Amino acid sequence: MPQLNPAPWFAILVFSWLIFLTVVVPKVLNHSFPNELTPQSTQITKTDPWTWPW
C-alpha cells in the first residue's frame, strides 16, 4: 500500500516547515505597529451597583 510509505511525505513535511520557519516567520515578526501601546492609568474607578427592580 503506497500510503504507508513515509519517505516522500516526510520529506515534504520537513521542507515545508523549514521554509515556513526561515522565510515566513521573520517576515511576520518584522511588521511594526503604527501606534505604540501606552499603559492605562492604574486608578480604579468606582462602579455603582445596579439598582434595577426585579
Residue, then its C-alpha position, 0 to 999 in steps of 0.5 A: m500500500p503506497q500510503l504507508n510509505p513515509a519517505p516522500w511525505f516526510a520529506i515534504l513535511v520537513f521542507s515545508w516547515l523549514i521554509f515556513l520557519t526561515v522565510v515566513v516567520p521573520k517576515v511576520l515578526n518584522h511588521s511594526f505597529p503604527n501606534e505604540l501601546t501606552p499603559q492605562s492609568t492604574q486608578i480604579t474607578k468606582t462602579d455603582p451597583w445596579t439598582w434595577p427592580w426585579 
